[in-house]
Amino acid sequence: MTTTSSPDIILHNAKVSTLDPHVNEAEAIAITNGVVAAIGRNDDIMRLADSTTKIIDLGGKRVIPGLNDSHTHLIRGGLNYNMELRWENVPSVADALTMLKNQADRTPAPQWVRVVGGWSEFQFAERRMPTLDEINKAAPDTPVFILHLYGRALLNRAAIKVLGINRKTPNPPGGEIEHDGNGDPTGLLIAKPSALILYSTLAQGPKLPLNDQINSTRHFMREMNRMGITSVIDAGGGGQNYPEDYDVIRKLHDEDQLTVRIAYNLFAQKAGQELTDYEHWMTITKPDAGDSWLKMNGAGENLAWSAADFENFLEPRPDLAPVMEKELEPVVELLATNRWPFRIHATYDETIDRFLGVFERVNGRAPFETRFIIDHAETISARNIDRIKALGGGIAIQHRMAYQGEYFVNRYGSDAAKDTPPIKKMLEAGVPVGAGTDATRVASYDPWVALYWLTTGKTTGGLALYDDDKLVSREQALRLWTEGSAWFSGEQANKGTLGVGKYADLAVLSADYMTVPAEDIRQIQSILTMVGGKIVFAQDKFQDLSPALPPASPSWSPVNFEASPAMRQNAPIQTHERACHDGCGNHCGMHGHDHQIAWTRPIPAADKNAFWGALGCSCFAV
C-alpha cells in the first residue's frame, strides 16, 4: 500500500488489530497529518520513511484502535477528579480505610473526602463494606462522603454536621435518611429507589476553583489515555447545565489541550421545563456543532424527568408515572422534527416498552431521520430489540452488572441474570451496539473491567453471571468498544478501526489482550496512546515520549498521593469460603453476625437483619 508523501510517524514491529476486514492484522502503521496513511507488513511500510519520519519500534506489542466509551460523564467527572479518592482495585477494607484516614488527614477545611464510584464490597478480602464506626474512626473531623453503588451513601459525623442533617430533617422524595433508636441520623442515606438523595447530597460539597477544575480535567483525560481511551460520548448529567458548565472543556479545546475526543449530549435539567430546555438549546447550537475533538452530539440521556427508571437492584423495579408519555412525547417530537439525535436512560424492559410506544407514535408523524439510543437496557426483551431495529436505533451497554450483579441475582435469581443485557441477541438482530462504562459515579471508568466482564461474564467479585454461549469473543468485545461506539456519534467513517484514512487514534498495550489469561485482562493498560497521530500518553520504555503534565492541583489532591486505578494492581478475586471467625471482630446484637453469607452466596439484600450482619455491621443503626 502506498502513500503520496513521506509519513510523519511510523510504528513498526507490532501486532496490530486493525479490525478492518480488508487488512485484518498488520505489523506496521504509517501516519500522516493525523490519519492512517498506510498499514501492512514491516518491510512495506518502512520503505515509505524518509529522513524526516519519526520511527518507533513497538517491540512486538499489541496495538488496538483507541477505545471509545459510548456512555460516560467525562465533562462532569473531570471537574471533580482531583478531589476524589478512588477505591478501584483496593484489595481490602483495611487498605481502603487506611487510604481514607490518610486523605482525611491531608484534606484542609472546608473540603470533603469523596469516595465516588468504581468499587464494590465484593472486591474486598473481607467481603463487606466498611462500617460507619470504622469510617468515623478513620476520619473524625473531615467530612466524608462515600457512594455505594446506586443504593446508598455513607456519611461520617463531620459530614452530617456540615450538612445540617438532624432528627427533624425530612426524607426527600425517593430517598431515606436512616435514624438510630434515639432518632438521630446514623450517616446512612438510602435510595428508595431514586439516587437523587445521594447525588443532591454530593452536590452540596465544596467545588474546586476554576484553575483547579482545568487541571483536574487534564489529569482525568490523562488517566483515560493511560487506559487506552481516545474518544468518549458524554451523556450529560444532573446539574450539568449548558453552556455554562461546559466552559472548562471548551477552554481546554480552544487551547489545544484535549487528549480525548468528546461528543457531548445535552441533558434536560429541570422537571417540567424539559421542552423549554431543548427549544432554547436549538437556538444556540445544533448536532455536530464543533469539530472532531469536541462536538455536540444531540439530546439526552435525560429527556424528561418522569421518563427515568433507577438501576438500584437493592430496591424493587420502579414503575414510571402515568404522566410519562404525555411529558416525553412532545420532547421526542421536537427532536425528531429538528433531526436531533437523542439518547434515553432505560434499565428495564418495562420502561423500554413504554418509551418505544412513544417513539413509534412520533415516528408515524415525524419519521426519525437520525439515530436514537437506548442506554443500559439490562433486561430488554427480544421483541423490543426488534422494535429498536425497526426504528433505526442503537443500544449502548455498560458494565454496571460487573458491580451490581450480586444484587441482581439476589433479587431476580441467577436465571434472570443470564441475559443482562442480552448482547448477543442485539448483535444477531443487527442493532448497532456500543460499549461503555457509565462512569464516573458508581461504575469505574476502567474499560478493562468492562472488557473482562464482556468476555468472562464475571463481576468484580468473581461471580459468574452468564453461560458461555452468552459471552462475546475478545475481538467482538473490542469491536463494541471501538467500531461499535463510533456509530453513536455518527463517526464510523472516521474512527473505530485502523484503516487508511481513519484517525490515527490507537493504543499500544502493556500485554496482549488477544492472548493473555482471562484474569489478566483487568491488568492491561496502554504504554503509548495516540490521538490524531499525536502521542498523548506514554510510559515504561516510551516514557520519554509522554507530554509533560503539571502536578495535580490543589496540592492535597489524592492524585498526588495514591496510585490511580490504572496504576494499581487489581485485587485478587476472592472465590474461596472462609469461616466467620477468621479474623472477624465485628458483631451486632441488633442486626446479627452472619458474615458467612457474604462468602458463600450473593448478599441477602432483601433481609435487613442478615443484610447488615453480612456486611459487618458494628452497627449502622446505633
C-alpha positions as CSV (number, residue, x, y, z in Angstrom):
1,M,0.0,0.0,0.0
2,T,1.4,3.4,-1.0
3,T,1.1,6.9,0.1
4,T,1.9,10.1,-1.8
5,S,4.1,11.7,0.8
6,S,6.5,10.6,3.4
7,P,4.8,9.7,6.7
8,D,5.2,11.8,9.8
9,I,5.4,8.7,12.0
10,I,5.8,5.0,11.5
11,L,5.0,2.5,14.2
12,H,6.5,-0.9,13.4
13,N,7.4,-4.3,14.8
14,A,3.9,-4.7,16.3
15,K,0.9,-6.9,16.3
16,V,-1.9,-4.6,15.1
17,S,-5.5,-5.5,15.5
18,T,-6.9,-3.2,12.8
19,L,-10.5,-4.5,13.0
20,D,-10.5,-3.6,9.3
21,P,-11.8,-6.5,7.2
22,H,-9.6,-5.6,4.3
23,V,-6.4,-5.7,6.4
24,N,-7.1,-7.8,9.5
25,E,-3.8,-8.0,11.3
26,A,-0.7,-5.9,10.4
27,E,2.8,-5.2,11.6
28,A,3.3,-1.5,11.0
29,I,1.3,1.7,10.6
30,A,2.3,4.9,8.7
31,I,0.7,8.1,9.9
32,T,0.5,11.4,8.0
33,N,-1.4,14.5,9.2
34,G,-3.1,12.7,12.0
35,V,-4.6,9.9,9.9
36,V,-3.5,6.4,8.9
37,A,-1.7,6.7,5.6
38,A,-0.7,3.1,5.1
39,I,-0.8,-0.1,7.1
40,G,0.7,-3.6,6.4
41,R,3.9,-5.6,6.7
42,N,7.0,-4.1,8.4
43,D,9.1,-4.1,5.2
44,D,6.4,-2.5,3.0
45,I,5.7,0.3,5.5
46,M,9.3,1.0,6.4
47,R,10.1,1.7,2.7
48,L,7.9,4.8,2.9
49,A,10.1,6.5,5.5
50,D,12.5,9.3,4.8
51,S,14.9,11.3,7.0
52,T,12.0,13.4,8.5
53,T,9.9,10.4,9.5
54,K,9.8,9.6,13.2
55,I,10.1,5.8,13.6
56,I,9.0,4.0,16.8
57,D,9.8,0.3,17.3
58,L,7.0,-1.2,19.4
59,G,8.9,-4.4,20.3
60,G,6.2,-6.8,19.3
61,K,3.4,-5.2,21.4
62,R,-0.3,-5.4,20.6
63,V,-1.8,-2.3,19.0
64,I,-5.6,-1.7,19.0
65,P,-7.8,1.1,17.8
66,G,-8.3,3.7,20.5
67,L,-11.1,2.7,22.9
68,N,-14.2,4.8,22.7
69,D,-16.6,4.9,25.7
70,S,-20.1,5.3,24.2
71,H,-21.6,6.4,27.5
72,T,-19.7,8.2,30.2
73,H,-19.6,11.5,32.0
74,L,-16.1,12.9,31.4
75,I,-17.1,16.6,31.5
76,R,-18.6,16.4,34.9
77,G,-16.2,13.8,36.1
78,G,-13.2,15.9,35.1
79,L,-14.3,18.9,37.3
80,N,-14.2,16.6,40.3
81,Y,-11.5,14.0,39.5
82,N,-8.7,15.7,41.6
83,M,-11.0,15.7,44.7
84,E,-11.9,12.0,44.6
85,L,-10.3,9.1,46.4
86,R,-10.7,6.1,44.2
87,W,-11.1,2.6,45.6
88,E,-10.9,0.6,42.4
89,N,-8.7,-2.5,42.8
90,V,-8.1,-1.8,46.5
91,P,-7.8,-5.3,48.0
92,S,-9.3,-5.0,51.5
93,V,-11.5,-2.8,53.7
94,A,-8.4,-2.3,55.9
95,D,-6.5,-0.8,52.9
96,A,-9.5,1.3,51.9
97,L,-9.8,2.7,55.5
98,T,-6.0,3.5,55.6
99,M,-6.4,5.5,52.4
100,L,-9.4,7.2,53.8
101,K,-7.6,8.2,57.0
102,N,-4.5,9.5,55.1
103,Q,-6.6,11.6,52.8
104,A,-8.7,13.0,55.7
105,D,-5.5,14.0,57.4
106,R,-4.3,15.9,54.4
107,T,-7.6,17.5,53.3
108,P,-8.0,21.0,54.5
109,A,-11.3,22.5,55.7
110,P,-13.8,23.0,54.3
111,Q,-13.1,20.4,51.7
112,W,-14.5,16.8,51.9
113,V,-13.1,13.4,51.3
114,R,-15.2,11.9,48.5
115,V,-15.1,8.2,47.5
116,V,-17.3,8.2,44.4
117,G,-17.7,5.1,42.2
118,G,-15.8,2.2,40.9
119,W,-15.8,-0.1,44.0
120,S,-17.9,-2.9,45.4
121,E,-17.7,-4.7,48.7
122,F,-17.3,-7.9,46.8
123,Q,-13.8,-6.8,45.7
124,F,-12.5,-6.7,49.3
125,A,-10.9,-9.7,51.1
126,E,-13.3,-9.2,54.0
127,R,-16.3,-9.3,51.5
128,R,-18.1,-6.5,53.3
129,M,-18.4,-2.7,53.3
130,P,-16.6,-0.5,55.9
131,T,-18.9,0.3,58.8
132,L,-19.8,3.8,59.9
133,D,-17.9,3.2,63.1
134,E,-14.7,2.5,61.1
135,I,-15.3,5.5,58.9
136,N,-15.8,7.8,61.8
137,K,-12.6,6.4,63.5
138,A,-10.6,6.9,60.3
139,A,-11.9,10.4,59.7
140,P,-13.3,12.0,62.9
141,D,-13.0,15.6,61.8
142,T,-13.0,15.9,58.0
143,P,-16.4,15.4,56.2
144,V,-16.5,12.1,54.3
145,F,-19.0,11.1,51.6
146,I,-18.8,7.5,50.3
147,L,-21.1,6.5,47.5
148,H,-22.0,2.8,47.4
149,L,-23.3,1.8,44.0
150,Y,-26.8,3.3,43.2
151,G,-28.2,2.4,46.5
152,R,-26.7,4.3,49.4
153,A,-24.1,6.8,50.7
154,L,-22.2,6.7,54.0
155,L,-21.5,10.0,55.8
156,N,-19.3,10.4,58.8
157,R,-20.4,12.5,61.8
158,A,-18.4,15.5,60.5
159,A,-20.4,15.4,57.2
160,I,-23.7,15.1,59.0
161,K,-22.8,18.2,61.0
162,V,-21.7,20.2,57.9
163,L,-24.8,19.3,56.0
164,G,-27.1,20.2,58.9
165,I,-28.9,16.8,58.9
166,N,-30.7,16.1,62.2
167,R,-33.6,14.2,63.6
168,K,-36.0,16.7,62.1
169,T,-34.6,16.6,58.6
170,P,-37.4,15.1,56.3
171,N,-36.8,12.3,53.9
172,P,-36.7,13.6,50.3
173,P,-38.9,12.0,47.7
174,G,-37.5,8.7,46.7
175,G,-34.9,8.6,49.5
176,E,-34.5,7.8,53.2
177,I,-32.2,9.2,55.9
178,E,-31.6,6.4,58.4
179,H,-32.1,7.2,62.1
180,D,-31.0,5.3,65.2
181,G,-33.1,4.3,68.1
182,N,-32.8,7.8,69.6
183,G,-34.0,9.4,66.3
184,D,-30.6,10.8,65.3
185,P,-29.2,10.3,61.8
186,T,-26.7,7.4,61.6
187,G,-25.0,8.7,58.4
188,L,-26.6,6.2,56.1
189,L,-28.6,7.7,53.1
190,I,-30.7,5.2,51.2
191,A,-32.0,5.4,47.7
192,K,-35.6,4.2,47.6
193,P,-35.2,3.8,44.7
194,S,-34.0,7.2,43.4
195,A,-30.4,8.1,43.6
196,L,-31.4,11.8,43.9
197,I,-30.8,11.8,47.6
198,L,-27.2,10.6,47.0
199,Y,-26.3,13.0,44.2
200,S,-28.0,16.0,45.7
201,T,-26.1,15.5,48.9
202,L,-22.8,15.1,47.0
203,A,-23.6,18.3,45.1
204,Q,-23.5,20.2,48.4
205,G,-19.8,19.7,48.8
206,P,-17.3,22.4,48.0
207,K,-16.2,22.8,44.4
208,L,-12.7,23.4,43.1
209,P,-11.7,26.8,41.8
210,L,-11.7,27.2,38.0
211,N,-7.9,26.7,37.6
212,D,-8.0,23.5,39.6
213,Q,-11.0,22.3,37.6
214,I,-9.0,22.8,34.4
215,N,-6.1,20.9,35.9
216,S,-8.4,18.2,37.2
217,T,-9.9,17.6,33.8
218,R,-6.5,17.3,32.2
219,H,-5.5,14.7,34.8
220,F,-8.7,12.8,34.2
221,M,-8.1,12.7,30.5
222,R,-4.5,11.6,31.1
223,E,-5.9,8.7,33.2
224,M,-8.2,7.8,30.4
225,N,-5.3,7.8,28.0
226,R,-3.4,5.5,30.3
227,M,-6.3,3.1,29.9
228,G,-6.2,3.3,26.1
229,I,-9.2,5.6,25.7
230,T,-9.1,8.1,22.9
231,S,-12.8,9.0,22.5
232,V,-15.9,9.3,24.6
233,I,-19.5,10.2,24.3
234,D,-20.5,12.3,27.3
235,A,-24.1,11.6,28.3
236,G,-24.6,14.9,30.3
237,G,-25.8,14.7,33.8
238,G,-27.9,16.3,36.5
239,G,-26.5,19.8,37.4
240,Q,-24.6,19.9,34.2
241,N,-26.1,23.0,32.6
242,Y,-25.4,24.0,29.0
243,P,-23.5,26.1,28.1
244,E,-22.0,27.4,31.4
245,D,-20.9,24.0,32.8
246,Y,-19.0,23.3,29.6
247,D,-16.7,26.3,30.0
248,V,-13.7,24.2,31.2
249,I,-13.9,21.6,28.5
250,R,-14.3,24.4,25.9
251,K,-11.3,26.3,27.2
252,L,-9.2,23.2,27.1
253,H,-10.3,22.6,23.5
254,D,-9.6,26.2,22.5
255,E,-6.1,25.9,24.0
256,D,-5.4,22.6,22.2
257,Q,-5.2,20.7,25.5
258,L,-7.8,18.0,24.9
259,T,-6.3,14.5,24.8
260,V,-9.6,12.7,24.4
261,R,-12.1,13.3,21.6
262,I,-15.5,14.2,23.1
263,A,-19.0,14.2,21.6
264,Y,-21.5,15.5,24.2
265,N,-25.2,15.2,24.7
266,L,-27.4,17.8,26.4
267,F,-29.3,16.6,29.4
268,A,-32.7,18.2,30.4
269,Q,-32.1,19.9,33.8
270,K,-35.4,20.8,35.4
271,A,-38.6,18.8,35.8
272,G,-41.4,20.5,34.0
273,Q,-39.1,22.6,31.8
274,E,-37.6,19.9,29.6
275,L,-39.3,21.0,26.4
276,T,-38.3,24.6,27.2
277,D,-34.6,23.5,27.6
278,Y,-34.5,21.9,24.2
279,E,-36.3,24.7,22.5
280,H,-33.7,27.1,23.9
281,W,-30.8,24.9,23.0
282,M,-31.9,24.7,19.5
283,T,-31.5,28.4,19.1
284,I,-27.8,28.3,20.2
285,T,-26.4,25.0,18.9
286,K,-27.1,22.1,16.7
287,P,-25.9,18.5,16.2
288,D,-22.3,18.2,15.1
289,A,-21.5,21.8,16.0
290,G,-17.8,21.8,16.8
291,D,-15.0,19.6,15.4
292,S,-13.5,16.2,15.7
293,W,-12.2,16.9,19.1
294,L,-15.3,18.5,20.7
295,K,-18.8,18.4,19.2
296,M,-22.4,18.5,20.2
297,N,-24.0,15.1,19.7
298,G,-27.7,15.6,20.4
299,A,-30.1,15.3,23.3
300,G,-30.2,13.1,26.5
301,E,-29.6,10.9,28.3
302,N,-32.4,12.6,30.3
303,L,-35.3,13.8,28.0
304,A,-38.0,14.1,30.7
305,W,-37.6,13.6,34.4
306,S,-40.7,11.4,34.5
307,A,-39.1,9.1,31.9
308,A,-36.3,7.6,34.1
309,D,-36.1,4.3,35.9
310,F,-33.5,3.6,38.5
311,E,-30.8,1.0,38.3
312,N,-30.8,0.2,42.0
313,F,-31.1,-3.5,42.4
314,L,-31.3,-3.2,46.1
315,E,-34.9,-2.0,45.6
316,P,-37.8,-3.3,43.5
317,R,-38.2,-2.2,39.9
318,P,-39.8,1.3,39.8
319,D,-42.9,1.9,37.7
320,L,-42.8,5.1,35.7
321,A,-45.5,7.7,36.4
322,P,-48.7,7.6,34.3
323,V,-47.8,11.1,33.0
324,M,-44.6,9.9,31.4
325,E,-45.9,9.5,27.9
326,K,-47.6,12.9,28.0
327,E,-44.4,14.6,29.1
328,L,-42.0,12.7,26.9
329,E,-43.8,12.7,23.6
330,P,-43.6,16.5,22.8
331,V,-39.9,16.4,23.6
332,V,-39.3,13.5,21.2
333,E,-41.4,15.1,18.5
334,L,-39.4,18.3,18.8
335,L,-36.2,16.4,18.5
336,A,-37.4,14.3,15.6
337,T,-38.8,17.3,13.7
338,N,-35.5,19.1,14.0
339,R,-33.4,16.0,13.2
340,W,-31.6,15.9,16.6
341,P,-30.2,12.6,17.6
342,F,-31.2,11.6,21.1
343,R,-30.5,9.0,23.8
344,I,-32.5,8.0,26.8
345,H,-31.7,6.1,30.1
346,A,-33.7,2.8,30.5
347,T,-32.7,-0.1,32.7
348,Y,-35.7,-2.3,32.5
349,D,-37.7,-3.8,29.6
350,E,-40.9,-2.5,31.0
351,T,-39.6,1.1,30.7
352,I,-38.2,0.5,27.2
353,D,-41.6,-0.9,26.1
354,R,-43.3,2.3,27.1
355,F,-40.6,4.5,25.5
356,L,-40.9,2.7,22.2
357,G,-44.6,3.2,22.2
358,V,-43.9,7.0,22.3
359,F,-41.2,6.7,19.7
360,E,-43.4,4.8,17.3
361,R,-46.3,7.3,17.6
362,V,-43.9,10.2,16.9
363,N,-42.2,8.3,14.1
364,G,-45.7,7.9,12.5
365,R,-46.0,11.7,12.3
366,A,-42.3,12.9,12.1
367,P,-40.2,10.0,10.8
368,F,-36.9,9.6,12.5
369,E,-34.1,10.8,10.2
370,T,-31.2,10.3,12.5
371,R,-30.1,7.9,15.2
372,F,-31.5,7.4,18.7
373,I,-30.0,5.4,21.5
374,I,-31.4,3.3,24.3
375,D,-28.9,3.4,27.2
376,H,-28.3,0.5,29.5
377,A,-31.1,-2.0,28.6
378,E,-30.1,-4.7,31.1
379,T,-33.4,-6.6,30.9
380,I,-34.5,-5.7,27.4
381,S,-36.6,-8.4,25.5
382,A,-36.1,-9.7,22.0
383,R,-39.4,-8.1,21.0
384,N,-38.2,-4.6,22.0
385,I,-34.8,-5.2,20.4
386,D,-36.6,-5.8,17.1
387,R,-38.7,-2.6,17.6
388,I,-35.5,-0.6,18.1
389,K,-34.1,-2.1,15.0
390,A,-37.2,-1.2,13.0
391,L,-36.9,2.5,14.1
392,G,-33.2,2.7,13.3
393,G,-32.0,3.0,16.8
394,G,-29.0,1.6,18.7
395,I,-28.3,0.3,22.2
396,A,-25.4,1.5,24.4
397,I,-24.5,-1.1,27.0
398,Q,-22.2,-0.7,30.1
399,H,-20.5,-2.9,32.7
400,R,-22.9,-2.0,35.5
401,M,-23.6,-5.6,36.2
402,A,-19.9,-6.1,37.0
403,Y,-20.6,-4.1,40.1
404,Q,-24.2,-4.9,40.9
405,G,-24.5,-8.5,39.6
406,E,-24.6,-10.0,43.1
407,Y,-27.6,-7.8,44.0
408,F,-29.4,-8.5,40.8
409,V,-29.0,-12.3,41.3
410,N,-30.3,-12.0,44.9
411,R,-33.4,-10.1,43.8
412,Y,-34.3,-11.7,40.5
413,G,-32.4,-15.0,40.5
414,S,-29.4,-16.4,38.6
415,D,-31.5,-17.4,35.6
416,A,-32.8,-13.9,35.1
417,A,-29.2,-12.6,35.3
418,K,-28.0,-14.7,32.3
419,D,-29.2,-12.1,29.7
420,T,-28.4,-8.8,31.5
421,P,-28.0,-7.3,29.0
422,P,-28.6,-9.8,26.1
423,I,-25.8,-8.6,23.9
424,K,-25.7,-11.5,21.5
425,K,-29.4,-11.1,20.8
426,M,-28.8,-7.4,20.0
427,L,-26.0,-8.3,17.6
428,E,-27.9,-11.1,15.9
429,A,-30.8,-8.7,15.4
430,G,-28.4,-6.3,13.6
431,V,-28.9,-3.4,16.1
432,P,-25.9,-1.1,16.5
433,V,-24.3,-1.8,19.9
434,G,-21.7,0.3,21.6
435,A,-19.9,-0.4,24.9
436,G,-19.0,1.9,27.7
437,T,-18.9,2.4,31.5
438,D,-21.4,5.0,32.7
439,A,-18.6,6.3,34.8
440,T,-17.6,8.1,37.0
441,R,-20.3,7.7,39.7
442,V,-20.9,4.1,40.7
443,A,-19.0,2.3,38.0
444,S,-15.4,2.7,37.2
445,Y,-14.2,4.4,34.0
446,D,-11.8,1.5,33.6
447,P,-12.6,-0.1,30.2
448,W,-10.6,-3.2,31.0
449,V,-13.1,-4.2,33.7
450,A,-15.7,-3.9,31.0
451,L,-13.8,-6.0,28.5
452,Y,-13.2,-8.6,31.3
453,W,-16.9,-8.7,32.1
454,L,-17.9,-8.9,28.4
455,T,-15.6,-11.9,27.7
456,T,-15.7,-13.8,31.0
457,G,-19.2,-12.9,32.3
458,K,-17.8,-12.2,35.8
459,T,-18.4,-9.4,38.3
460,T,-15.5,-7.7,40.0
461,G,-16.2,-10.1,42.9
462,G,-15.8,-13.2,40.8
463,L,-19.5,-14.2,40.4
464,A,-20.0,-15.8,37.0
465,L,-23.3,-14.3,35.7
466,Y,-23.6,-15.8,32.2
467,D,-23.3,-19.2,30.5
468,D,-20.5,-19.5,27.9
469,D,-23.0,-19.2,25.0
470,K,-23.9,-15.7,26.2
471,L,-20.3,-14.4,26.1
472,V,-18.7,-12.5,23.3
473,S,-15.3,-13.2,21.9
474,R,-12.4,-10.9,22.7
475,E,-12.4,-9.4,19.2
476,Q,-16.1,-8.8,19.3
477,A,-15.8,-7.1,22.7
478,L,-13.0,-4.9,21.3
479,R,-15.3,-4.0,18.3
480,L,-18.0,-2.9,20.7
481,W,-15.5,-0.6,22.4
482,T,-14.2,0.8,19.1
483,E,-16.2,0.3,15.8
484,G,-19.5,-0.2,17.7
485,S,-19.2,3.0,19.7
486,A,-18.3,5.2,16.7
487,W,-21.8,4.8,15.4
488,F,-23.2,6.5,18.5
489,S,-21.7,9.8,17.5
490,G,-22.1,9.3,13.7
491,E,-18.3,9.0,13.3
492,Q,-18.0,5.4,12.0
493,A,-16.4,6.7,8.8
494,N,-13.5,8.2,10.7
495,K,-12.7,6.0,13.6
496,G,-13.2,2.7,15.3
497,T,-10.8,0.7,13.0
498,L,-7.3,1.3,11.9
499,G,-7.8,1.6,8.1
500,V,-6.3,4.0,5.6
501,G,-7.9,7.4,6.0
502,K,-9.1,6.8,9.5
503,Y,-8.0,8.9,12.5
504,A,-4.6,7.7,13.9
505,D,-6.2,7.0,17.3
506,L,-4.6,4.0,18.9
507,A,-3.2,2.3,22.0
508,V,-0.1,0.1,22.4
509,L,-0.9,-2.3,25.2
510,S,1.1,-3.5,28.1
511,A,0.1,-7.1,27.5
512,D,-1.5,-8.9,24.5
513,Y,-5.3,-8.6,25.1
514,M,-5.9,-11.3,22.5
515,T,-3.8,-14.0,24.2
516,V,-3.3,-13.2,27.9
517,P,-5.1,-15.4,30.5
518,A,-8.6,-14.1,31.1
519,E,-7.9,-13.0,34.7
520,D,-5.1,-10.8,33.4
521,I,-7.3,-8.7,31.1
522,R,-8.1,-6.4,34.0
523,Q,-4.4,-5.6,34.4
524,I,-3.9,-4.2,30.9
525,Q,-3.2,-0.6,30.3
526,S,-1.7,1.4,27.5
527,I,2.0,2.1,27.3
528,L,1.6,4.5,24.4
529,T,-1.6,6.3,23.4
530,M,-2.0,8.4,20.3
531,V,-4.9,10.6,19.3
532,G,-4.8,12.1,15.8
533,G,-1.3,10.9,15.4
534,K,-0.2,12.8,18.5
535,I,1.3,11.0,21.5
536,V,-0.9,11.9,24.4
537,F,0.4,9.4,26.9
538,A,3.4,7.1,27.2
539,Q,5.1,5.1,29.9
540,D,7.7,2.3,30.5
541,K,10.2,2.2,27.7
542,F,8.3,5.0,25.9
543,Q,8.0,7.3,28.9
544,D,10.3,10.0,27.4
545,L,7.7,10.5,24.7
546,S,4.9,11.4,27.1
547,P,3.9,15.0,27.1
548,A,4.5,16.9,30.4
549,L,1.6,17.5,32.7
550,P,1.5,19.8,35.7
551,P,1.1,18.2,39.1
552,A,-2.4,17.7,40.2
553,S,-3.9,20.7,42.0
554,P,-4.8,21.5,44.7
555,S,-1.7,20.1,46.4
556,W,-3.7,17.9,48.7
557,S,-5.4,16.1,45.8
558,P,-5.4,12.3,46.2
559,V,-4.0,12.1,42.7
560,N,-0.6,13.3,44.1
561,F,-0.5,10.6,46.8
562,E,-2.4,7.5,45.7
563,A,-1.8,5.2,42.7
564,S,-4.5,5.7,40.1
565,P,-6.8,2.7,39.4
566,A,-4.9,2.1,36.1
567,M,-1.6,2.0,38.0
568,R,-2.9,-0.2,40.8
569,Q,-2.6,-4.0,40.8
570,N,-6.2,-5.2,40.9
571,A,-7.3,-7.1,43.9
572,P,-7.3,-10.9,43.5
573,I,-10.9,-12.1,43.2
574,Q,-12.0,-13.9,46.4
575,T,-13.8,-17.0,45.5
576,H,-13.0,-19.3,48.4
577,E,-15.1,-19.9,51.5
578,R,-14.0,-18.5,54.8
579,A,-15.3,-19.0,58.3
580,C,-16.7,-16.0,60.1
581,H,-14.2,-16.4,63.0
582,D,-11.2,-15.8,60.7
583,G,-10.0,-12.5,62.0
584,C,-13.6,-11.2,62.3
585,G,-14.1,-8.7,65.0
586,N,-17.5,-7.2,64.1
587,H,-20.7,-8.2,65.8
588,C,-24.1,-6.6,66.2
589,G,-26.8,-7.7,68.6
590,M,-29.4,-5.9,66.6
591,H,-28.6,-6.9,63.0
592,G,-26.8,-10.2,63.6
593,H,-23.5,-11.7,62.8
594,D,-23.8,-13.9,59.7
595,H,-20.7,-13.0,57.6
596,Q,-20.6,-16.4,56.1
597,I,-23.4,-15.3,53.8
598,A,-21.1,-12.9,52.2
599,W,-18.6,-15.6,51.5
600,T,-20.8,-18.3,50.1
601,R,-23.6,-16.6,48.2
602,P,-24.8,-13.3,47.0
603,I,-25.6,-10.8,49.7
604,P,-29.1,-11.0,51.3
605,A,-30.2,-7.6,50.3
606,A,-33.9,-8.4,50.9
607,D,-33.3,-9.4,54.5
608,K,-32.4,-6.3,56.5
609,N,-31.2,-8.3,59.6
610,A,-29.0,-10.6,57.5
611,F,-28.0,-7.8,55.1
612,W,-26.2,-5.6,57.7
613,G,-24.8,-8.6,59.5
614,A,-23.2,-9.9,56.4
615,L,-21.7,-6.5,55.7
616,G,-20.0,-6.5,59.1
617,C,-22.5,-4.1,60.9
618,S,-20.9,-2.7,64.0
619,C,-23.6,-1.1,63.9
620,F,-25.2,1.2,61.3
621,A,-28.2,1.9,63.4
622,V,-26.7,2.8,66.8
